[in-house]
């Protein structure tokens, strides 16, 4: 982190610890992404998230980081955070609308483990195209590294 980083992923507690210890500088942050923001705030991380955001944002400035909040549900306090830290012309995108089925109950792709990278590569190609970007979550660092090295994923 001393020589600079492009992407930082961490729990609110770890990020706050690094800020308090002077090991992390958020003054040049360009993007802030909070995934599962409803769960994060619901589990009691609201104060820590606010402390972190306060460091990266300057009140009234338009060059504050672009902020993306992802949430399966949007309780009122998710909107409160959005209004407080997002630019005044923020957009809310509702992918569900008025449908009663809010989320998939099961998503399963069955294949032999040796074909996993090829299957994932096909799904990425279909949904993101050849120049799109995708985030893939794995259970272990080893699995992540193995997938990252596969030509069908690149």
Order of alpha helices (4+ residues) and beta strands (2+ residues): alpha-beta-alpha-alpha-beta-alpha-alpha-alpha
